[in-house]
Amino acid sequence: MSSAVNKCNEKEKRHNMDPFEKLKNKKTLLVDDDGLIRDSLNMAFLSRGCDIRTVESAERGIEVLRQEHFDIIVSDFKLPGMNGMEFFEKTGVSRGGSVNVLISGNVQEDELEGREKLGIHEFLEKPFTVMTLAGMLAGLIEEQALN
């Protein structure tokens, strides 16, 4: 088999790979005040061998980030006390090497202006499936590795 065919087969295998495989060696922090979302994503990630920590508020997320490094940070936009954009701004993650994703079910486009400057790589609208989130995170991790 030619090397070009081998490269094509390897790329196809990576593309079809379970996205959780790329997340297994990454630490994820989820900040969401919705207990159902926290519990569902926590269970889904843990059952696939991923390291995830969930917190219920931006303030708690900031405390945790002062103590630990996370490869992936996912935050809801609508949080009590401060919104997800303010959370990312206060954490200073734009200087770090983490993949940062904002999620929300009810946000206006103009509320998201400037998210790239805060180090937010992507926005995902609720409702979403666990596989959609995992696929997005795996793609962002892969992109980050290439840069």
Backbone bond lengths (Angstrom), bond angles and torsions (degrees), N, CA, C in turn:
res aa  C-N    CA-C-N  psi(-1)  N-CA   C-N-CA  omega(-1)  CA-C   N-CA-C  phi
1 M - - - 1.443 - - 1.526 108.81 -
2 S 1.316 116.97 138.01 1.468 120.46 -178.38 1.521 111.09 -72.06
3 S 1.338 115.66 159.22 1.463 119.50 -179.27 1.528 110.92 -67.10
4 A 1.334 117.65 -30.82 1.461 120.72 178.22 1.533 110.14 -64.29
5 V 1.323 116.77 -39.99 1.463 121.24 178.63 1.530 109.25 -67.96
6 N 1.337 117.21 -41.67 1.469 120.58 177.68 1.520 110.91 -59.50
7 K 1.345 117.03 -44.16 1.462 120.72 179.52 1.517 110.63 -63.05
8 C 1.326 116.26 -39.91 1.466 120.69 178.73 1.529 110.19 -63.45
9 N 1.332 116.93 -44.21 1.463 121.03 -179.88 1.526 111.02 -64.14
10 E 1.332 117.54 -40.76 1.465 121.02 178.69 1.527 110.46 -64.03
11 K 1.334 117.12 -42.64 1.462 121.05 179.76 1.531 109.83 -63.36
12 E 1.332 116.82 -41.75 1.457 120.98 179.50 1.531 110.51 -64.74
13 K 1.338 117.39 -40.68 1.464 120.56 178.13 1.518 110.65 -61.70
14 R 1.343 117.48 -43.45 1.467 121.05 178.97 1.518 110.48 -63.40
15 H 1.335 116.24 -40.68 1.458 120.83 -178.19 1.528 110.78 -65.73
16 N 1.327 117.47 -37.52 1.458 121.76 -177.68 1.528 112.94 -88.40
17 M 1.317 116.83 -3.22 1.454 121.63 -178.23 1.525 110.87 -65.12
18 D 1.313 115.64 147.04 1.448 121.48 173.67 1.533 107.85 -58.10
19 P 1.322 118.72 122.65 1.465 119.81 -176.21 1.527 112.96 -58.91
20 F 1.317 117.58 -25.98 1.458 120.36 179.66 1.524 111.90 -65.72
21 E 1.324 117.18 -23.42 1.473 120.23 177.16 1.525 110.47 -61.05
22 K 1.328 116.78 -36.50 1.474 121.06 -179.67 1.526 111.91 -78.27
23 L 1.319 116.86 -14.72 1.465 121.05 -177.26 1.524 112.67 -99.27
24 K 1.328 117.37 -10.08 1.472 121.22 -174.25 1.519 114.12 -60.44
25 N 1.296 118.27 -35.25 1.468 120.05 -177.77 1.531 111.69 -98.57
26 K 1.332 116.43 18.60 1.470 122.27 -179.64 1.522 109.69 -116.22
27 K 1.336 115.45 143.32 1.469 120.98 175.32 1.520 108.72 -93.48
28 T 1.327 116.07 127.62 1.456 121.85 -177.71 1.522 110.46 -115.53
29 L 1.323 115.74 136.14 1.461 122.23 172.50 1.517 107.77 -113.74
30 L 1.335 116.34 127.71 1.460 122.75 176.32 1.522 108.56 -114.09
31 V 1.336 115.95 124.93 1.461 122.02 177.86 1.532 107.28 -115.09
32 D 1.333 115.94 111.24 1.466 120.26 179.95 1.524 108.65 -156.64
33 D 1.310 116.57 132.97 1.464 120.16 -179.99 1.525 112.87 -80.36
34 D 1.316 117.71 -9.65 1.467 122.49 178.56 1.530 109.30 -84.99
35 G 1.328 115.99 109.33 1.460 121.56 -177.33 1.517 113.29 -59.81
36 L 1.322 117.76 -35.44 1.461 120.82 179.85 1.533 110.82 -64.09
37 I 1.316 116.63 -43.40 1.473 120.14 178.93 1.522 110.09 -66.63
38 R 1.338 116.86 -45.59 1.472 120.09 178.31 1.521 110.84 -57.32
39 D 1.330 116.33 -49.41 1.471 120.23 -176.94 1.533 111.79 -66.04
40 S 1.329 116.41 -42.30 1.473 120.35 -178.96 1.526 111.53 -63.53
41 L 1.329 116.30 -48.05 1.469 119.47 -179.26 1.525 110.92 -69.23
42 N 1.316 117.25 -37.61 1.463 121.01 177.25 1.530 109.82 -58.91
43 M 1.334 116.31 -49.58 1.460 121.11 -179.11 1.538 111.10 -62.71
44 A 1.327 116.32 -44.03 1.469 120.41 -178.83 1.529 111.38 -63.00
45 F 1.323 117.41 -45.90 1.462 120.74 -178.78 1.528 110.86 -67.74
46 L 1.333 116.96 -46.63 1.467 119.81 -178.69 1.525 111.69 -63.17
47 S 1.330 117.29 -38.97 1.469 120.30 -178.67 1.531 112.07 -66.39
48 R 1.327 116.35 -17.84 1.465 120.64 178.37 1.531 111.65 -105.22
49 G 1.317 115.95 14.82 1.462 120.74 173.87 1.517 115.25 80.58
50 C 1.326 117.35 19.68 1.469 121.25 -178.98 1.526 110.59 -96.15
51 D 1.311 115.01 151.93 1.456 123.28 179.61 1.524 108.17 -94.21
52 I 1.331 117.18 110.94 1.466 121.04 -178.44 1.521 109.43 -134.18
53 R 1.304 114.80 143.51 1.471 121.95 174.96 1.513 105.94 -126.06
54 T 1.318 117.34 133.79 1.457 120.88 -179.91 1.526 109.85 -118.17
55 V 1.324 115.43 141.79 1.463 122.23 175.64 1.521 108.51 -135.36
56 E 1.342 115.33 156.84 1.463 121.15 -171.99 1.518 114.88 -95.97
57 S 1.334 117.94 -7.04 1.467 118.98 -177.73 1.520 111.23 -146.76
58 A 1.331 114.43 159.19 1.465 120.29 177.03 1.518 110.43 -63.29
59 E 1.322 116.37 -40.17 1.466 120.77 179.84 1.527 110.87 -59.69
60 R 1.332 116.11 -44.35 1.468 120.36 178.64 1.532 109.79 -66.77
61 G 1.315 117.59 -37.84 1.463 121.41 177.28 1.517 111.81 -60.39
62 I 1.325 116.49 -41.36 1.463 120.98 178.63 1.524 110.35 -64.38
63 E 1.345 116.82 -42.22 1.472 120.92 177.34 1.521 111.21 -58.88
64 V 1.318 116.10 -46.32 1.466 121.46 -178.35 1.527 110.42 -63.96
65 L 1.340 116.47 -41.19 1.469 120.36 -179.33 1.529 112.61 -68.23
66 R 1.309 117.26 -22.75 1.472 120.16 175.41 1.530 110.62 -71.27
67 Q 1.328 116.21 -24.44 1.467 121.48 -176.00 1.525 113.83 -101.10
68 E 1.322 117.13 -26.71 1.466 121.04 -174.25 1.525 110.94 -136.82
69 H 1.340 114.36 153.86 1.470 120.51 172.88 1.524 108.19 -97.47
70 F 1.318 116.53 139.77 1.462 122.16 175.94 1.516 108.82 -124.31
71 D 1.325 115.38 141.41 1.464 121.68 178.15 1.522 111.52 -78.96
72 I 1.348 115.22 -29.71 1.463 121.99 -176.92 1.523 108.01 -133.08
73 I 1.335 115.97 132.65 1.459 120.54 175.51 1.529 107.54 -127.59
74 V 1.325 115.05 123.45 1.459 122.08 178.37 1.525 106.64 -118.89
75 S 1.324 116.39 125.49 1.464 120.06 -179.42 1.520 111.01 -132.21
76 D 1.316 114.13 140.26 1.452 120.71 171.41 1.529 108.20 -68.86
77 F 1.324 117.28 152.07 1.459 120.71 176.78 1.523 110.97 -78.35
78 K 1.322 116.34 -48.63 1.471 121.09 -176.86 1.524 109.18 -88.53
79 L 1.315 115.61 101.84 1.459 122.43 178.83 1.525 108.25 -126.63
80 P 1.336 117.31 150.43 1.463 118.27 175.33 1.530 110.42 -68.44
81 G 1.311 117.00 139.91 1.466 120.56 177.54 1.511 114.33 92.88
82 M 1.305 116.83 -51.17 1.467 121.38 177.43 1.525 108.54 -154.52
83 N 1.313 116.48 153.37 1.468 118.02 179.51 1.536 110.25 -85.85
84 G 1.305 114.87 172.39 1.456 120.88 -177.10 1.520 114.04 -61.36
85 M 1.319 117.07 -34.16 1.472 120.31 177.62 1.526 109.58 -65.36
86 E 1.331 116.91 -43.92 1.465 120.77 177.96 1.529 110.57 -63.72
87 F 1.335 115.73 -38.10 1.462 120.58 177.19 1.532 110.55 -58.48
88 F 1.329 116.71 -50.81 1.463 120.06 -179.38 1.531 110.93 -63.20
89 E 1.322 116.62 -37.79 1.469 119.79 178.35 1.530 110.89 -63.07
90 K 1.332 117.24 -45.05 1.469 121.35 -177.84 1.525 112.70 -68.92
91 T 1.327 117.25 -27.43 1.469 119.89 -178.96 1.516 112.10 -78.78
92 G 1.338 116.74 -21.63 1.460 119.59 -178.43 1.516 113.17 69.85
93 V 1.340 117.93 23.65 1.467 120.60 -176.97 1.518 113.35 -67.01
94 S 1.333 117.68 -13.44 1.467 118.88 178.82 1.525 110.53 -62.77
95 R 1.339 117.19 -21.36 1.466 121.33 178.46 1.531 111.87 -91.69
96 G 1.330 116.61 -12.40 1.464 120.56 -176.02 1.509 111.72 -90.30
97 G 1.301 115.13 -175.49 1.457 120.17 -178.60 1.513 113.49 -106.63
98 S 1.336 116.93 19.21 1.461 119.19 -177.16 1.523 111.51 -84.84
99 V 1.324 114.35 156.09 1.459 122.17 171.06 1.517 105.71 -89.16
100 N 1.328 117.44 127.06 1.459 122.14 -173.09 1.520 110.93 -122.51
101 V 1.337 115.20 126.16 1.459 121.04 -177.08 1.524 109.20 -129.19
102 L 1.305 114.92 136.71 1.456 123.23 177.02 1.521 107.46 -105.42
103 I 1.333 116.93 134.88 1.459 121.25 178.00 1.523 108.93 -124.32
104 S 1.330 116.99 149.22 1.458 120.42 175.89 1.514 110.38 -170.51
105 G 1.318 114.32 152.80 1.455 119.95 176.54 1.513 112.01 -101.80
106 N 1.315 116.82 -11.48 1.447 119.00 -175.33 1.524 109.96 -150.98
107 V 1.310 115.92 88.05 1.458 120.67 -180.00 1.528 108.78 -143.67
108 Q 1.318 116.03 142.29 1.451 121.35 177.40 1.534 109.05 -88.00
109 E 1.317 115.95 146.38 1.466 121.12 -178.16 1.524 112.61 -54.22
110 D 1.337 116.76 -39.41 1.467 119.41 -178.42 1.536 111.94 -67.64
111 E 1.338 117.65 -22.66 1.467 120.82 176.91 1.530 111.71 -71.17
112 L 1.331 115.88 -18.29 1.467 121.32 -177.72 1.526 113.05 -95.19
113 E 1.322 117.19 -2.26 1.463 120.43 -179.18 1.525 110.41 -60.12
114 G 1.315 115.48 135.81 1.457 121.27 178.27 1.517 114.32 86.90
115 R 1.327 117.29 5.73 1.478 119.23 -176.64 1.527 112.30 -64.28
116 E 1.334 117.67 -32.80 1.465 120.11 -179.42 1.533 110.70 -63.79
117 K 1.331 116.73 -38.32 1.471 121.04 179.53 1.526 111.53 -64.51
118 L 1.323 116.14 -25.20 1.469 121.08 179.83 1.526 111.53 -87.95
119 G 1.335 116.44 1.21 1.457 119.73 179.18 1.509 114.26 86.10
120 I 1.326 117.07 15.41 1.473 120.74 178.43 1.520 107.69 -86.64
121 H 1.320 115.74 118.26 1.463 120.90 -174.39 1.523 113.65 -82.60
122 E 1.333 115.86 -29.97 1.464 117.84 -173.63 1.520 110.07 -155.62
123 F 1.321 115.38 156.22 1.462 123.07 173.80 1.520 107.68 -121.16
124 L 1.329 116.55 133.41 1.462 121.68 178.65 1.519 108.21 -124.77
125 E 1.333 114.82 124.63 1.457 119.97 -177.72 1.524 111.05 -84.55
126 K 1.336 115.79 135.17 1.463 121.93 173.65 1.516 108.03 -79.72
127 P 1.295 119.23 149.02 1.467 126.60 -2.83 1.528 110.79 -79.07
128 F 1.320 115.45 151.36 1.462 121.59 176.24 1.523 107.54 -140.45
129 T 1.321 115.06 162.26 1.465 118.88 177.22 1.526 108.70 -91.39
130 V 1.308 114.92 159.63 1.462 120.64 176.98 1.527 109.74 -59.05
131 M 1.322 116.67 -39.92 1.467 120.39 -179.19 1.529 111.56 -67.56
132 T 1.326 117.68 -33.86 1.469 120.39 176.62 1.521 109.94 -63.83
133 L 1.334 116.52 -46.60 1.463 120.06 178.41 1.519 110.74 -63.62
134 A 1.318 117.56 -47.33 1.470 121.15 -179.04 1.524 110.89 -61.24
135 G 1.331 117.17 -41.95 1.464 120.93 178.36 1.518 111.75 -63.08
136 M 1.338 116.51 -41.78 1.461 120.20 178.11 1.527 110.16 -63.35
137 L 1.330 116.82 -46.61 1.464 120.54 -178.82 1.525 111.41 -63.42
138 A 1.329 116.72 -42.54 1.470 120.38 178.84 1.524 110.56 -61.99
139 G 1.333 116.80 -41.71 1.462 120.71 177.86 1.521 112.00 -63.55
140 L 1.321 116.76 -41.35 1.472 120.31 178.93 1.513 111.57 -67.36
141 I 1.327 117.09 -37.40 1.475 121.92 177.28 1.533 108.92 -63.60
142 E 1.334 115.73 -44.72 1.465 120.36 179.53 1.536 110.50 -62.86
143 E 1.332 116.37 -44.22 1.463 121.13 177.69 1.512 111.42 -59.26
144 Q 1.328 115.64 -44.71 1.455 121.25 -179.27 1.531 110.66 -61.92
145 A 1.319 117.00 -38.50 1.456 121.61 -179.61 1.532 111.36 -66.37
146 L 1.324 116.83 -31.04 1.455 121.35 -179.67 1.526 112.09 -76.00
147 N 1.315 116.85 -23.80 1.484 120.86 -177.47 1.498 112.54 -91.22
